[in-house]
Amino acid sequence: MIGLLDNGKVGTAGYFDHLEAILRTRFGVREVIRRRKPDASRPAPAELVGELSAADAIVSAVGD
């Protein structure tokens, strides 16, 4: 399972759409968990980090 952490800025969702498609088609990733921070200027809330902790790897992205 791969986790994708969106920082809440405008361009991140499109980037993650593309990345998720690549992960699934080229690398056979079956499970992707996507979460979005409520605010780009603060750390991710503990509950959100807990949800992502089950992932084998996490990509955190900034979309400006």
PDB file of N, H, CA, C and O in Angstrom:
ATOM      1  N   MET A   1       0.850  -1.176   0.000  1.00  0.00           N
ATOM      2  CA  MET A   1       0.000   0.000   0.000  1.00  0.00           C
ATOM      3  C   MET A   1       0.896   1.239   0.000  1.00  0.00           C
ATOM      4  O   MET A   1       1.889   1.310   0.724  1.00  0.00           O
ATOM      5  N   ILE A   2       0.518   2.209  -0.829  1.00  0.00           N
ATOM      6  H   ILE A   2      -0.289   2.151  -1.417  1.00  0.00           H
ATOM      7  CA  ILE A   2       1.231   3.471  -0.924  1.00  0.00           C
ATOM      8  C   ILE A   2       0.320   4.571  -0.392  1.00  0.00           C
ATOM      9  O   ILE A   2      -0.862   4.617  -0.734  1.00  0.00           O
ATOM     10  N   GLY A   3       0.853   5.443   0.428  1.00  0.00           N
ATOM     11  H   GLY A   3       1.812   5.406   0.706  1.00  0.00           H
ATOM     12  CA  GLY A   3       0.114   6.585   0.950  1.00  0.00           C
ATOM     13  C   GLY A   3       0.489   7.844   0.194  1.00  0.00           C
ATOM     14  O   GLY A   3       1.661   8.067  -0.109  1.00  0.00           O
ATOM     15  N   LEU A   4      -0.496   8.662  -0.108  1.00  0.00           N
ATOM     16  H   LEU A   4      -1.448   8.481   0.138  1.00  0.00           H
ATOM     17  CA  LEU A   4      -0.277   9.942  -0.776  1.00  0.00           C
ATOM     18  C   LEU A   4      -0.828  11.037   0.128  1.00  0.00           C
ATOM     19  O   LEU A   4      -2.025  11.076   0.411  1.00  0.00           O
ATOM     20  N   LEU A   5       0.054  11.924   0.576  1.00  0.00           N
ATOM     21  H   LEU A   5       1.026  11.892   0.346  1.00  0.00           H
ATOM     22  CA  LEU A   5      -0.345  13.008   1.482  1.00  0.00           C
ATOM     23  C   LEU A   5      -0.333  14.330   0.722  1.00  0.00           C
ATOM     24  O   LEU A   5       0.722  14.840   0.345  1.00  0.00           O
ATOM     25  N   ASP A   6      -1.501  14.859   0.510  1.00  0.00           N
ATOM     26  H   ASP A   6      -2.358  14.445   0.816  1.00  0.00           H
ATOM     27  CA  ASP A   6      -1.724  16.113  -0.201  1.00  0.00           C
ATOM     28  C   ASP A   6      -1.611  17.255   0.805  1.00  0.00           C
ATOM     29  O   ASP A   6      -2.227  17.205   1.869  1.00  0.00           O
ATOM     30  N   ASN A   7      -0.827  18.284   0.478  1.00  0.00           N
ATOM     31  H   ASN A   7      -0.326  18.325  -0.387  1.00  0.00           H
ATOM     32  CA  ASN A   7      -0.645  19.385   1.412  1.00  0.00           C
ATOM     33  C   ASN A   7      -1.778  20.414   1.377  1.00  0.00           C
ATOM     34  O   ASN A   7      -1.772  21.367   2.156  1.00  0.00           O
ATOM     35  N   GLY A   8      -2.729  20.232   0.499  1.00  0.00           N
ATOM     36  H   GLY A   8      -2.734  19.458  -0.134  1.00  0.00           H
ATOM     37  CA  GLY A   8      -3.884  21.119   0.462  1.00  0.00           C
ATOM     38  C   GLY A   8      -3.795  22.238  -0.545  1.00  0.00           C
ATOM     39  O   GLY A   8      -4.727  23.035  -0.647  1.00  0.00           O
ATOM     40  N   LYS A   9      -2.705  22.332  -1.297  1.00  0.00           N
ATOM     41  H   LYS A   9      -1.948  21.685  -1.214  1.00  0.00           H
ATOM     42  CA  LYS A   9      -2.600  23.375  -2.310  1.00  0.00           C
ATOM     43  C   LYS A   9      -3.230  22.903  -3.624  1.00  0.00           C
ATOM     44  O   LYS A   9      -3.446  21.708  -3.828  1.00  0.00           O
ATOM     45  N   VAL A  10      -3.513  23.844  -4.494  1.00  0.00           N
ATOM     46  H   VAL A  10      -3.337  24.814  -4.329  1.00  0.00           H
ATOM     47  CA  VAL A  10      -4.289  23.595  -5.710  1.00  0.00           C
ATOM     48  C   VAL A  10      -3.692  22.529  -6.632  1.00  0.00           C
ATOM     49  O   VAL A  10      -4.435  21.659  -7.086  1.00  0.00           O
ATOM     50  N   GLY A  11      -2.421  22.550  -6.925  1.00  0.00           N
ATOM     51  H   GLY A  11      -1.818  23.257  -6.557  1.00  0.00           H
ATOM     52  CA  GLY A  11      -1.841  21.664  -7.919  1.00  0.00           C
ATOM     53  C   GLY A  11      -1.571  20.238  -7.480  1.00  0.00           C
ATOM     54  O   GLY A  11      -1.241  19.390  -8.308  1.00  0.00           O
ATOM     55  N   THR A  12      -1.705  19.964  -6.207  1.00  0.00           N
ATOM     56  H   THR A  12      -1.974  20.654  -5.534  1.00  0.00           H
ATOM     57  CA  THR A  12      -1.317  18.643  -5.701  1.00  0.00           C
ATOM     58  C   THR A  12      -2.258  17.532  -6.160  1.00  0.00           C
ATOM     59  O   THR A  12      -1.788  16.442  -6.486  1.00  0.00           O
ATOM     60  N   ALA A  13      -3.537  17.764  -6.197  1.00  0.00           N
ATOM     61  H   ALA A  13      -3.919  18.650  -5.932  1.00  0.00           H
ATOM     62  CA  ALA A  13      -4.502  16.713  -6.560  1.00  0.00           C
ATOM     63  C   ALA A  13      -4.232  16.168  -7.963  1.00  0.00           C
ATOM     64  O   ALA A  13      -4.245  14.954  -8.165  1.00  0.00           O
ATOM     65  N   GLY A  14      -3.991  17.040  -8.921  1.00  0.00           N
ATOM     66  H   GLY A  14      -3.980  18.026  -8.757  1.00  0.00           H
ATOM     67  CA  GLY A  14      -3.701  16.599 -10.284  1.00  0.00           C
ATOM     68  C   GLY A  14      -2.410  15.803 -10.364  1.00  0.00           C
ATOM     69  O   GLY A  14      -2.330  14.806 -11.081  1.00  0.00           O
ATOM     70  N   TYR A  15      -1.410  16.243  -9.632  1.00  0.00           N
ATOM     71  H   TYR A  15      -1.475  17.053  -9.050  1.00  0.00           H
ATOM     72  CA  TYR A  15      -0.137  15.519  -9.573  1.00  0.00           C
ATOM     73  C   TYR A  15      -0.358  14.116  -9.029  1.00  0.00           C
ATOM     74  O   TYR A  15       0.154  13.143  -9.582  1.00  0.00           O
ATOM     75  N   PHE A  16      -1.126  14.012  -7.939  1.00  0.00           N
ATOM     76  H   PHE A  16      -1.542  14.802  -7.490  1.00  0.00           H
ATOM     77  CA  PHE A  16      -1.374  12.702  -7.341  1.00  0.00           C
ATOM     78  C   PHE A  16      -2.253  11.822  -8.228  1.00  0.00           C
ATOM     79  O   PHE A  16      -2.088  10.602  -8.226  1.00  0.00           O
ATOM     80  N   ASP A  17      -3.174  12.402  -8.978  1.00  0.00           N
ATOM     81  H   ASP A  17      -3.308  13.393  -8.979  1.00  0.00           H
ATOM     82  CA  ASP A  17      -3.959  11.612  -9.940  1.00  0.00           C
ATOM     83  C   ASP A  17      -3.020  10.928 -10.925  1.00  0.00           C
ATOM     84  O   ASP A  17      -3.151   9.735 -11.198  1.00  0.00           O
ATOM     85  N   HIS A  18      -2.078  11.693 -11.451  1.00  0.00           N
ATOM     86  H   HIS A  18      -1.972  12.663 -11.229  1.00  0.00           H
ATOM     87  CA  HIS A  18      -1.111  11.175 -12.416  1.00  0.00           C
ATOM     88  C   HIS A  18      -0.190  10.136 -11.766  1.00  0.00           C
ATOM     89  O   HIS A  18       0.040   9.065 -12.328  1.00  0.00           O
ATOM     90  N   LEU A  19       0.330  10.457 -10.590  1.00  0.00           N
ATOM     91  H   LEU A  19       0.143  11.327 -10.133  1.00  0.00           H
ATOM     92  CA  LEU A  19       1.218   9.535  -9.885  1.00  0.00           C
ATOM     93  C   LEU A  19       0.507   8.227  -9.548  1.00  0.00           C
ATOM     94  O   LEU A  19       1.083   7.151  -9.708  1.00  0.00           O
ATOM     95  N   GLU A  20      -0.723   8.311  -9.088  1.00  0.00           N
ATOM     96  H   GLU A  20      -1.191   9.185  -8.958  1.00  0.00           H
ATOM     97  CA  GLU A  20      -1.467   7.097  -8.755  1.00  0.00           C
ATOM     98  C   GLU A  20      -1.657   6.223  -9.994  1.00  0.00           C
ATOM     99  O   GLU A  20      -1.519   5.002  -9.914  1.00  0.00           O
ATOM    100  N   ALA A  21      -1.967   6.827 -11.123  1.00  0.00           N
ATOM    101  H   ALA A  21      -2.079   7.819 -11.187  1.00  0.00           H
ATOM    102  CA  ALA A  21      -2.137   6.056 -12.357  1.00  0.00           C
ATOM    103  C   ALA A  21      -0.841   5.341 -12.730  1.00  0.00           C
ATOM    104  O   ALA A  21      -0.872   4.179 -13.134  1.00  0.00           O
ATOM    105  N   ILE A  22       0.290   6.019 -12.599  1.00  0.00           N
ATOM    106  H   ILE A  22       0.315   6.963 -12.271  1.00  0.00           H
ATOM    107  CA  ILE A  22       1.584   5.398 -12.896  1.00  0.00           C
ATOM    108  C   ILE A  22       1.879   4.261 -11.925  1.00  0.00           C
ATOM    109  O   ILE A  22       2.309   3.183 -12.335  1.00  0.00           O
ATOM    110  N   LEU A  23       1.648   4.502 -10.650  1.00  0.00           N
ATOM    111  H   LEU A  23       1.298   5.378 -10.317  1.00  0.00           H
ATOM    112  CA  LEU A  23       1.911   3.462  -9.647  1.00  0.00           C
ATOM    113  C   LEU A  23       1.083   2.203  -9.919  1.00  0.00           C
ATOM    114  O   LEU A  23       1.570   1.084  -9.761  1.00  0.00           O
ATOM    115  N   ARG A  24      -0.157   2.396 -10.324  1.00  0.00           N
ATOM    116  H   ARG A  24      -0.553   3.306 -10.452  1.00  0.00           H
ATOM    117  CA  ARG A  24      -1.039   1.251 -10.574  1.00  0.00           C
ATOM    118  C   ARG A  24      -0.688   0.527 -11.878  1.00  0.00           C
ATOM    119  O   ARG A  24      -0.618  -0.702 -11.905  1.00  0.00           O
ATOM    120  N   THR A  25      -0.470   1.280 -12.950  1.00  0.00           N
ATOM    121  H   THR A  25      -0.527   2.279 -12.928  1.00  0.00           H
ATOM    122  CA  THR A  25      -0.256   0.643 -14.253  1.00  0.00           C
ATOM    123  C   THR A  25       1.163   0.127 -14.459  1.00  0.00           C
ATOM    124  O   THR A  25       1.346  -0.984 -14.957  1.00  0.00           O
ATOM    125  N   ARG A  26       2.151   0.899 -14.091  1.00  0.00           N
ATOM    126  H   ARG A  26       2.002   1.801 -13.686  1.00  0.00           H
ATOM    127  CA  ARG A  26       3.537   0.487 -14.326  1.00  0.00           C
ATOM    128  C   ARG A  26       4.124  -0.385 -13.225  1.00  0.00           C
ATOM    129  O   ARG A  26       4.967  -1.244 -13.483  1.00  0.00           O
ATOM    130  N   PHE A  27       3.673  -0.156 -11.995  1.00  0.00           N
ATOM    131  H   PHE A  27       2.989   0.543 -11.785  1.00  0.00           H
ATOM    132  CA  PHE A  27       4.304  -0.841 -10.874  1.00  0.00           C
ATOM    133  C   PHE A  27       3.377  -1.815 -10.150  1.00  0.00           C
ATOM    134  O   PHE A  27       3.782  -2.444  -9.173  1.00  0.00           O
ATOM    135  N   GLY A  28       2.152  -1.943 -10.616  1.00  0.00           N
ATOM    136  H   GLY A  28       1.823  -1.432 -11.411  1.00  0.00           H
ATOM    137  CA  GLY A  28       1.237  -2.926 -10.072  1.00  0.00           C
ATOM    138  C   GLY A  28       0.753  -2.662  -8.659  1.00  0.00           C
ATOM    139  O   GLY A  28       0.314  -3.584  -7.971  1.00  0.00           O
ATOM    140  N   VAL A  29       0.827  -1.414  -8.219  1.00  0.00           N
ATOM    141  H   VAL A  29       1.183  -0.665  -8.778  1.00  0.00           H
ATOM    142  CA  VAL A  29       0.331  -1.071  -6.884  1.00  0.00           C
ATOM    143  C   VAL A  29      -1.180  -1.249  -6.878  1.00  0.00           C
ATOM    144  O   VAL A  29      -1.885  -0.696  -7.723  1.00  0.00           O
ATOM    145  N   ARG A  30      -1.665  -2.019  -5.927  1.00  0.00           N
ATOM    146  H   ARG A  30      -1.092  -2.468  -5.241  1.00  0.00           H
ATOM    147  CA  ARG A  30      -3.105  -2.286  -5.872  1.00  0.00           C
ATOM    148  C   ARG A  30      -3.840  -1.367  -4.903  1.00  0.00           C
ATOM    149  O   ARG A  30      -5.004  -1.029  -5.117  1.00  0.00           O
ATOM    150  N   GLU A  31      -3.158  -0.968  -3.843  1.00  0.00           N
ATOM    151  H   GLU A  31      -2.212  -1.242  -3.669  1.00  0.00           H
ATOM    152  CA  GLU A  31      -3.814  -0.137  -2.831  1.00  0.00           C
ATOM    153  C   GLU A  31      -3.097   1.199  -2.687  1.00  0.00           C
ATOM    154  O   GLU A  31      -1.881   1.260  -2.510  1.00  0.00           O
ATOM    155  N   VAL A  32      -3.884   2.261  -2.767  1.00  0.00           N
ATOM    156  H   VAL A  32      -4.872   2.211  -2.911  1.00  0.00           H
ATOM    157  CA  VAL A  32      -3.376   3.617  -2.558  1.00  0.00           C
ATOM    158  C   VAL A  32      -4.310   4.300  -1.571  1.00  0.00           C
ATOM    159  O   VAL A  32      -5.529   4.290  -1.743  1.00  0.00           O
ATOM    160  N   ILE A  33      -3.731   4.886  -0.547  1.00  0.00           N
ATOM    161  H   ILE A  33      -2.741   4.894  -0.408  1.00  0.00           H
ATOM    162  CA  ILE A  33      -4.528   5.643   0.413  1.00  0.00           C
ATOM    163  C   ILE A  33      -4.165   7.110   0.244  1.00  0.00           C
ATOM    164  O   ILE A  33      -3.001   7.491   0.368  1.00  0.00           O
ATOM    165  N   ARG A  34      -5.171   7.927  -0.040  1.00  0.00           N
ATOM    166  H   ARG A  34      -6.116   7.618  -0.140  1.00  0.00           H
ATOM    167  CA  ARG A  34      -4.950   9.360  -0.260  1.00  0.00           C
ATOM    168  C   ARG A  34      -5.590  10.143   0.871  1.00  0.00           C
ATOM    169  O   ARG A  34      -6.745   9.930   1.238  1.00  0.00           O
ATOM    170  N   ARG A  35      -4.801  11.052   1.404  1.00  0.00           N
ATOM    171  H   ARG A  35      -3.862  11.225   1.105  1.00  0.00           H
ATOM    172  CA  ARG A  35      -5.298  11.932   2.454  1.00  0.00           C
ATOM    173  C   ARG A  35      -4.851  13.353   2.149  1.00  0.00           C
ATOM    174  O   ARG A  35      -3.831  13.571   1.494  1.00  0.00           O
ATOM    175  N   ARG A  36      -5.625  14.313   2.631  1.00  0.00           N
ATOM    176  H   ARG A  36      -6.453  14.136   3.163  1.00  0.00           H
ATOM    177  CA  ARG A  36      -5.340  15.731   2.386  1.00  0.00           C
ATOM    178  C   ARG A  36      -5.257  16.471   3.714  1.00  0.00           C
ATOM    179  O   ARG A  36      -6.155  16.379   4.552  1.00  0.00           O
ATOM    180  N   LYS A  37      -4.165  17.206   3.889  1.00  0.00           N
ATOM    181  H   LYS A  37      -3.436  17.281   3.208  1.00  0.00           H
ATOM    182  CA  LYS A  37      -4.029  18.041   5.076  1.00  0.00           C
ATOM    183  C   LYS A  37      -5.043  19.178   4.994  1.00  0.00           C
ATOM    184  O   LYS A  37      -5.342  19.665   3.903  1.00  0.00           O
ATOM    185  N   PRO A  38      -5.575  19.603   6.140  1.00  0.00           N
ATOM    186  CA  PRO A  38      -6.529  20.712   6.110  1.00  0.00           C
ATOM    187  C   PRO A  38      -5.884  22.050   5.779  1.00  0.00           C
ATOM    188  O   PRO A  38      -6.571  22.988   5.375  1.00  0.00           O
ATOM    189  N   ASP A  39      -4.560  22.144   5.948  1.00  0.00           N
ATOM    190  H   ASP A  39      -4.002  21.382   6.276  1.00  0.00           H
ATOM    191  CA  ASP A  39      -3.868  23.419   5.782  1.00  0.00           C
ATOM    192  C   ASP A  39      -2.413  23.150   5.420  1.00  0.00           C
ATOM    193  O   ASP A  39      -1.756  22.332   6.063  1.00  0.00           O
ATOM    194  N   ALA A  40      -1.907  23.829   4.399  1.00  0.00           N
ATOM    195  H   ALA A  40      -2.442  24.494   3.876  1.00  0.00           H
ATOM    196  CA  ALA A  40      -0.542  23.590   3.931  1.00  0.00           C
ATOM    197  C   ALA A  40       0.518  24.120   4.893  1.00  0.00           C
ATOM    198  O   ALA A  40       1.666  23.679   4.843  1.00  0.00           O
ATOM    199  N   SER A  41       0.161  25.040   5.750  1.00  0.00           N
ATOM    200  H   SER A  41      -0.771  25.398   5.791  1.00  0.00           H
ATOM    201  CA  SER A  41       1.164  25.676   6.609  1.00  0.00           C
ATOM    202  C   SER A  41       1.384  24.973   7.944  1.00  0.00           C
ATOM    203  O   SER A  41       2.270  25.361   8.707  1.00  0.00           O
ATOM    204  N   ARG A  42       0.599  23.955   8.232  1.00  0.00           N
ATOM    205  H   ARG A  42      -0.120  23.640   7.613  1.00  0.00           H
ATOM    206  CA  ARG A  42       0.749  23.242   9.507  1.00  0.00           C
ATOM    207  C   ARG A  42       1.033  21.768   9.285  1.00  0.00           C
ATOM    208  O   ARG A  42       0.724  21.224   8.225  1.00  0.00           O
ATOM    209  N   PRO A  43       1.622  21.116  10.287  1.00  0.00           N
ATOM    210  CA  PRO A  43       1.863  19.672  10.168  1.00  0.00           C
ATOM    211  C   PRO A  43       0.545  18.901  10.035  1.00  0.00           C
ATOM    212  O   PRO A  43      -0.519  19.390  10.414  1.00  0.00           O
ATOM    213  N   ALA A  44       0.642  17.710   9.499  1.00  0.00           N
ATOM    214  H   ALA A  44       1.507  17.312   9.192  1.00  0.00           H
ATOM    215  CA  ALA A  44      -0.540  16.844   9.388  1.00  0.00           C
ATOM    216  C   ALA A  44      -1.035  16.468  10.785  1.00  0.00           C
ATOM    217  O   ALA A  44      -0.227  16.166  11.664  1.00  0.00           O
ATOM    218  N   PRO A  45      -2.346  16.483  10.998  1.00  0.00           N
ATOM    219  CA  PRO A  45      -2.898  16.082  12.289  1.00  0.00           C
ATOM    220  C   PRO A  45      -2.540  14.625  12.619  1.00  0.00           C
ATOM    221  O   PRO A  45      -2.360  13.806  11.718  1.00  0.00           O
ATOM    222  N   ALA A  46      -2.441  14.316  13.886  1.00  0.00           N
ATOM    223  H   ALA A  46      -2.587  14.981  14.618  1.00  0.00           H
ATOM    224  CA  ALA A  46      -2.053  12.980  14.335  1.00  0.00           C
ATOM    225  C   ALA A  46      -2.968  11.892  13.773  1.00  0.00           C
ATOM    226  O   ALA A  46      -2.489  10.814  13.422  1.00  0.00           O
ATOM    227  N   GLU A  47      -4.262  12.149  13.682  1.00  0.00           N
ATOM    228  H   GLU A  47      -4.652  13.025  13.967  1.00  0.00           H
ATOM    229  CA  GLU A  47      -5.206  11.146  13.164  1.00  0.00           C
ATOM    230  C   GLU A  47      -4.884  10.807  11.710  1.00  0.00           C
ATOM    231  O   GLU A  47      -4.940   9.646  11.306  1.00  0.00           O
ATOM    232  N   LEU A  48      -4.551  11.822  10.940  1.00  0.00           N
ATOM    233  H   LEU A  48      -4.505  12.766  11.268  1.00  0.00           H
ATOM    234  CA  LEU A  48      -4.225  11.631   9.530  1.00  0.00           C
ATOM    235  C   LEU A  48      -2.936  10.828   9.393  1.00  0.00           C
ATOM    236  O   LEU A  48      -2.855   9.921   8.564  1.00  0.00           O
ATOM    237  N   VAL A  49      -1.942  11.151  10.188  1.00  0.00           N
ATOM    238  H   VAL A  49      -2.008  11.888  10.861  1.00  0.00           H
ATOM    239  CA  VAL A  49      -0.684  10.408  10.175  1.00  0.00           C
ATOM    240  C   VAL A  49      -0.938   8.957  10.569  1.00  0.00           C
ATOM    241  O   VAL A  49      -0.339   8.045   9.999  1.00  0.00           O
ATOM    242  N   GLY A  50      -1.813   8.742  11.532  1.00  0.00           N
ATOM    243  H   GLY A  50      -2.299   9.483  11.996  1.00  0.00           H
ATOM    244  CA  GLY A  50      -2.175   7.381  11.948  1.00  0.00           C
ATOM    245  C   GLY A  50      -2.796   6.585  10.821  1.00  0.00           C
ATOM    246  O   GLY A  50      -2.509   5.398  10.671  1.00  0.00           O
ATOM    247  N   GLU A  51      -3.637   7.215  10.032  1.00  0.00           N
ATOM    248  H   GLU A  51      -3.871   8.180  10.154  1.00  0.00           H
ATOM    249  CA  GLU A  51      -4.268   6.534   8.897  1.00  0.00           C
ATOM    250  C   GLU A  51      -3.229   6.131   7.851  1.00  0.00           C
ATOM    251  O   GLU A  51      -3.345   5.074   7.231  1.00  0.00           O
ATOM    252  N   LEU A  52      -2.229   6.964   7.660  1.00  0.00           N
ATOM    253  H   LEU A  52      -2.135   7.823   8.163  1.00  0.00           H
ATOM    254  CA  LEU A  52      -1.193   6.687   6.664  1.00  0.00           C
ATOM    255  C   LEU A  52      -0.132   5.715   7.168  1.00  0.00           C
ATOM    256  O   LEU A  52       0.662   5.206   6.377  1.00  0.00           O
ATOM    257  N   SER A  53      -0.107   5.453   8.456  1.00  0.00           N
ATOM    258  H   SER A  53      -0.752   5.866   9.099  1.00  0.00           H
ATOM    259  CA  SER A  53       0.955   4.612   9.030  1.00  0.00           C
ATOM    260  C   SER A  53       0.907   3.166   8.540  1.00  0.00           C
ATOM    261  O   SER A  53       1.892   2.441   8.676  1.00  0.00           O
ATOM    262  N   ALA A  54      -0.191   2.745   7.989  1.00  0.00           N
ATOM    263  H   ALA A  54      -0.992   3.334   7.880  1.00  0.00           H
ATOM    264  CA  ALA A  54      -0.304   1.380   7.467  1.00  0.00           C
ATOM    265  C   ALA A  54       0.380   1.228   6.101  1.00  0.00           C
ATOM    266  O   ALA A  54       0.585   0.109   5.632  1.00  0.00           O
ATOM    267  N   ALA A  55       0.728   2.341   5.473  1.00  0.00           N
ATOM    268  H   ALA A  55       0.561   3.251   5.854  1.00  0.00           H
ATOM    269  CA  ALA A  55       1.328   2.301   4.125  1.00  0.00           C
ATOM    270  C   ALA A  55       2.771   1.810   4.182  1.00  0.00           C
ATOM    271  O   ALA A  55       3.469   2.009   5.177  1.00  0.00           O
ATOM    272  N   ASP A  56       3.209   1.163   3.097  1.00  0.00           N
ATOM    273  H   ASP A  56       2.643   1.002   2.289  1.00  0.00           H
ATOM    274  CA  ASP A  56       4.596   0.738   2.965  1.00  0.00           C
ATOM    275  C   ASP A  56       5.511   1.913   2.640  1.00  0.00           C
ATOM    276  O   ASP A  56       6.689   1.915   2.999  1.00  0.00           O
ATOM    277  N   ALA A  57       4.956   2.909   1.958  1.00  0.00           N
ATOM    278  H   ALA A  57       4.000   2.907   1.666  1.00  0.00           H
ATOM    279  CA  ALA A  57       5.684   4.131   1.618  1.00  0.00           C
ATOM    280  C   ALA A  57       4.679   5.266   1.499  1.00  0.00           C
ATOM    281  O   ALA A  57       3.507   5.050   1.190  1.00  0.00           O
ATOM    282  N   ILE A  58       5.158   6.480   1.751  1.00  0.00           N
ATOM    283  H   ILE A  58       6.110   6.656   2.002  1.00  0.00           H
ATOM    284  CA  ILE A  58       4.293   7.656   1.681  1.00  0.00           C
ATOM    285  C   ILE A  58       4.966   8.721   0.826  1.00  0.00           C
ATOM    286  O   ILE A  58       6.156   8.998   0.977  1.00  0.00           O
ATOM    287  N   VAL A  59       4.184   9.313  -0.074  1.00  0.00           N
ATOM    288  H   VAL A  59       3.217   9.088  -0.196  1.00  0.00           H
ATOM    289  CA  VAL A  59       4.655  10.445  -0.860  1.00  0.00           C
ATOM    290  C   VAL A  59       3.909  11.664  -0.346  1.00  0.00           C
ATOM    291  O   VAL A  59       2.679  11.699  -0.338  1.00  0.00           O
ATOM    292  N   SER A  60       4.663  12.652   0.080  1.00  0.00           N
ATOM    293  H   SER A  60       5.662  12.624   0.074  1.00  0.00           H
ATOM    294  CA  SER A  60       4.097  13.911   0.543  1.00  0.00           C
ATOM    295  C   SER A  60       4.451  14.963  -0.489  1.00  0.00           C
ATOM    296  O   SER A  60       5.623  15.128  -0.827  1.00  0.00           O
ATOM    297  N   ALA A  61       3.449  15.680  -0.998  1.00  0.00           N
ATOM    298  H   ALA A  61       2.497  15.546  -0.723  1.00  0.00           H
ATOM    299  CA  ALA A  61       3.722  16.594  -2.101  1.00  0.00           C
ATOM    300  C   ALA A  61       3.177  17.989  -1.840  1.00  0.00           C
ATOM    301  O   ALA A  61       2.195  18.191  -1.126  1.00  0.00           O
ATOM    302  N   VAL A  62       3.866  18.935  -2.456  1.00  0.00           N
ATOM    303  H   VAL A  62       4.664  18.771  -3.036  1.00  0.00           H
ATOM    304  CA  VAL A  62       3.481  20.338  -2.426  1.00  0.00           C
ATOM    305  C   VAL A  62       3.042  20.715  -3.836  1.00  0.00           C
ATOM    306  O   VAL A  62       3.771  20.477  -4.799  1.00  0.00           O
ATOM    307  N   GLY A  63       1.877  21.292  -3.957  1.00  0.00           N
ATOM    308  H   GLY A  63       1.285  21.485  -3.174  1.00  0.00           H
ATOM    309  CA  GLY A  63       1.377  21.664  -5.284  1.00  0.00           C
ATOM    310  C   GLY A  63       1.157  23.141  -5.419  1.00  0.00           C
ATOM    311  O   GLY A  63       0.101  23.650  -5.044  1.00  0.00           O
ATOM    312  N   ASP A  64       2.120  23.832  -5.939  1.00  0.00           N
ATOM    313  H   ASP A  64       2.978  23.419  -6.244  1.00  0.00           H
ATOM    314  CA  ASP A  64       1.957  25.280  -6.171  1.00  0.00           C
ATOM    315  C   ASP A  64       1.708  25.561  -7.620  1.00  0.00           C
ATOM    316  O   ASP A  64       1.547  26.719  -8.005  1.00  0.00           O
TER     317      ASP A  64
END
